[in-house]
Amino acid sequence: MLTKLKKFFTTNKTAVIIVLVVLALDRITKVLALELLRPYGSVKIFKFLHLTYVENTGAAFGLLQDANWFWLIVMLIVITFIVKSWKELSALRPPLGMLGVSLILGGAAGNVYDRIVLGFVVDMIDFRVWPVFNVADSSICIGAALLAYAMFFDKAPEGK
């Protein structure tokens, strides 16, 4: 098992770095929100951007609130699927598949950490025309879009 894990990390260095960077950025922004933003609630940065402290017990972007355990289980299933399907998913339209699954995995890990440790996900990015979200939510959405593109356009057009 340890040999398999070592081989995985060795052959997927870029993906591991992406997952760790997403997780680190997510944790840093959430710790800053907990420590600095929570006492104020919301701070205007620009006319269109506020930093607003939210304790989210629902899905990404605040959907389906008060379902922390449900979403924790869903995210653990998603993480398990990604890990089990890593080779196939990351091979889609290189490097898009690898980038997509790495972003999803990093974001999912960030939100799972919050759900387990805090009992909610910390959200803070607020454009006032969209529900408040965080780095992990953004990473999951961008990763899903890249992965979808890689799945639907897996092969180069014929004749080129």
Buried (B, 14 or more C-beta within 10 A) or exposed (E): EEEEEEEBEEEBEEBBEBBEBBBEBBBEBBEEBBEEBEEEEBBEEEEEEBBBBBBBBBBBBBEEEEBBEEBBEBBBEBBEEBEEEBEEBBEBBEBBBBBBBBBBBBBBBBBBBBBEEBEBBBBBBBEEEEBBBBBBBBBBBBBBEBBEBBBEEEEEEEEE
